[in-house]
Amino acid sequence: MRPGRTLFDKGGRVGGMIRRGTDGDGRKAVAQNNAAPTAFSTRRLTDFAQVEQLYKSRLKKDFARNELRPLASLRRSWEKDAYDCYGLFAGEELLGYAFFVRLGKNYLFDYLGIAEDYRDRGLGSIFLRQLAAGLTEADCVIGEVEDPEKAKDEDARAARERRLRFYLRSGYLKTELRSTVLGADYRILEVPTGASHTADELRTIYTGLYRSILPAPLFRTQFRVR
């Protein structure tokens, strides 16, 4: 939706709602820190008070002000049963979060992050795979990555390509669709939760998800998918 949405590593930006990535797997994560958790679970957050606490304690630190939807906007979507939030846990300790816009059984990544002390340890890969495996009732799950071809320089292009490869290694699927939303250019990814979709089907789903969250004037002028 806006730049800088996920925080899996300690530097650089990744496009779209799936924003930052890191390499490695769970074994590497444990090897880097003897105190690191060894068992993880992904659970849905069922109380908006948890979401509000995360928003105030994590998202406000992890993202720039212009990258955050107002908390009231998230609350309205939650109360309409159109917003789902998940946590990556080690026991009862929350290590990561994933927020989704939902329209029926279609999902769009909104915010995604790993706690600062646990970045660069492979937990991003674990979380992405657990999310994909857990969204069994979803018809379609869509993510966005900033388009490498639209990078401002070679360093930015290399970073975007590296992070795109991270999500592809995690099993996410690159589609032929591209979009421009609020001035940012994205490649569209599909999360493998079941049957894949054609480009036309994805375009329709993706458009519907954004129409559900963007005010009409912004949707008309600031949303393009091709």
N, C-alpha and C positions, 0 to 999 in steps of 0.2 A: 504494500500500500504506500508507504513512504520509506525513504532510505534508512538504512541502519537498523533493521528490525531485530535480527537475532544476534546473540552473543555467545558463540561457541569458542572463540579464541580471544586473544588479548589485544588484537590490533587489526586495523583495516576494516573496510566496509564490504558487505556482500549485498547483492541486490535483493530487493523485494522482501516479502514476508519471511522467506527463509534467507537470512542475511549473512551470518558469519559461520565459518566452518573450521574444523580442525581434523587432522588425520589421526589414525590410530584406532585401537579397539580397546575393549574392556581389560584385557590382560596387560596392555601397555599402561593403561590408567593406573592399575594397582601397582605395577612395578615402579612407577615414578614416585610413589608415596606410600610407604608402608602403612600409613594411617588411613589410606583411601578405602572407601567402602568396597566390598566385593560382591554384593548382591543388590540389585536394583529392581524397582517395580514402577510402573506407570499407572497412576490412578486419576480418575476424574475428580475435580473439585466440585463439591455439591453445595457449598455455602458461599454466597457472594462476599461475606465478610473475609474469607480467605483470599478472594480475588482482590478485594480492596486493600488488604494488608500487603499483598504482593505488589500491587500497583504503586503503593506509597513507599515501600521499602526497597524494591528491586527495580521496577520499570523506570521510576523517576531518576534513578542513578544510571541505569543502563542505556537510556535513550534521551536524545535531545528533546527539548520541549515541543518543537515543531514536528516531531516524529510520533508524539503520543496523542491518541484520541482522548478527549476529556473523560474522566472517570464516569461522569453522568451519562455519556454516550454508551459506554460499556454496560452500565447498569440498565439502561433502557433496552439494549439488545438482550441482556440476560433475562429481564422480566418478560420479554416477548418470546422466551425460549429460542433465541436465535444466536446464542453465544455460548460456546463450550470451552472449558479451561481444564487442563491436565497438568499434573506434576510428576516429575521424576523423583522418586524417593529412595533413600537408603534407610531402611527402618522407617522412622517417622521424620527423618530429616529431609527437607525438600531441597533438592539439588538443581532442579531445572523446571521450567514452566513452558507451556505451549497454549496459546489462546487462538481460538478459531471463530471466525464468522460462520454461521450455519444457516442454510436456507433449505428446509426439508432435510433431505439426506445428503446434501452437497455441502462441502466444507472448503473454507479458504483460510490458510495460515494468516494470522494477524500478528502475533508476537511470539517469539521463541527465544529462550535464553538458558544459559547454564550459570550457576552461581560462580562468582569471580574466583573463589579459591579452588574451584574444580575445573577450570577451563584448561584446554590443551592436554587433556588426559583421556581423550577418547569417549567421554560421556555423551558428546553430541551424537555420535554414531549409534550408540546404544539407545538413546532416547528416540531418535528418528525411526529406528527399526521397531521399537516397542510401540510407538504411535501408529505406525503403518499396520502392525499386527493387531492392534487393539481396536481400530476403527472398523470393526467387522460389519456394522450396519450401514456404513457409508456407501452411497452410490458413487460418489466422486470426491476426491480430496485434491485440491490444487495448491501449489506453491509458486512463488515467483523468485527469480534470481536476477540481479542487475545484468543487463545484456553486455557481454564482453565487447561486442562490436560497436557499442556506443560509448566505450570508455574514453576518457579525455586524453590519456597518454598510455604508453606501453606498460608502465608499472601498474596502472590501474587495470589495464586489460589482463595482464598476467595474474593479478590477484583475483579478478572475477572468474577467469578460466580455472584457476586452482580450486576455488570454492565451488564452482559448478561441478567439477570432477568429484569433489567430496560427496555431494548429494547423489550423483550418479552411482558412485561406489556404494552408497547406502541403499541402493535399489530403486531410487526415484527415477522417473522416466522423463526424458527431454521430449517435448513436443515441438511442432513446427510453429506454434503460436508465439507472437510477441505482442507486447502492449506498451502503452505510454499512459501513466497514471500520475496526475499531479506533477507533471514535468519529469518523472523518472521513467527510464526505459527498462523493460523486463523481458526475460525469457520465461516461458510458462512451463512448469513441471507438473506432472501428474504422479500422485502417490499411489503405488500399486496396492489397492485394497480389494480388488476383484476384477471384473471385466474392464478392459481398457475402453476408451472412448475415441470416436473420430474427432478430427479437428473441428468440424462443424458443431458436434455435440459439446465439446469443451468450450468453444466460443460462446455458445448459448448459456451454458452453466456459469461460466466466468462472468459474463455480462450481467446475468441475473443476480449474482452475489454482490457485485459492485453497485448495481442499481438499488439493492436493499440497504446499503450503508451510506452511500454518498448522497448529499442533498441534490435535488434535481438540477439546479444550475451548474454545480460542479460536475455532475455526471455528464451533462450535455457538452461541457466545454473541456473537461480535464480527463476524460476517459476515452481511450482508443485501443481497440484490439484488432490485430491483423494476422 
